[in-house]
Amino acid sequence: MSNNVTRLRQPKPCPICNKQSVQVYHPFCSARCADVDLNRWLNGSYVVPGKPSEENGNEQHAYGEDEDDNI
């Protein structure tokens, strides 16, 4: 097999540091930038917007808030 691979698109820069991304850590340039991104998700810097909760008492409770969840 040939190691010559033709890319169909130009690689996009790393979303953390804007260096050229590499395939191994795609879309990042390094494991460090991938870890920085993961940390931002885990500490709440990034959020996915959702529907606002209802105020009429029909809310779903979080895990562990009901008595039967704490068995």
N, C-alpha and C positions, 0 to 999 in steps of 0.2 A: 504494500500500500504506500501511497505517496503521503508525505507530511505536508504537502502544499494544500492549504485550505484557503479558498477564496471567500472573503467576507462579503455578504450582500449589503451590509450597511456599515457606515462609519461607527466606531465605538463611541458611546456617549461618555462624558466625563463622570468621575465619581461624584455622587451627590453630596458627599461630606467635604472633600477637599479639592474637588475639581481637577485632580490629576487624571490621566488616562486610565480607564478601567481595564481590568484584566479578566480573562475568561474564568479563571479559577475562583475568583471572588465576585463575579458579576452580580450586581452592577457596580461593585466597589473596586478600589484599586488594591486593597490589602485587607488582611484579617483585622487589623486595627480599626479601619474605617467601618467594616461590617459590625464589629463589636460596639463602636460608638453609636451606630444606628440602632442596634438592638437595645442598648442601654437607654436611648431616648424613648423607645417604645415602652420599655419596662417601667421607667420612672414617670411616665405620663406626659412627656413633652409632646408626643404625637398622639392625637386622638382621632377616632373615626366618628364623624357626626352621626347622630341618630335622632329618632323622634323624641320630642320632649315627653316626659312621663305625665300621666294623667293625674289630676289632683282630686279626683272624685272617690278615691279609696279602692279602685280596681287595680292597683299597682301590683306587679309581681315582686315578691320579696327576694332579697339576695339570699344566697346559700347560707344556712346556719341561723337564719332569723326566726324560723318556725320552731316550735317546741319539738316536733317529731324529727327535725334535722339534727338535733343534738343528742342522739342516742349513744 
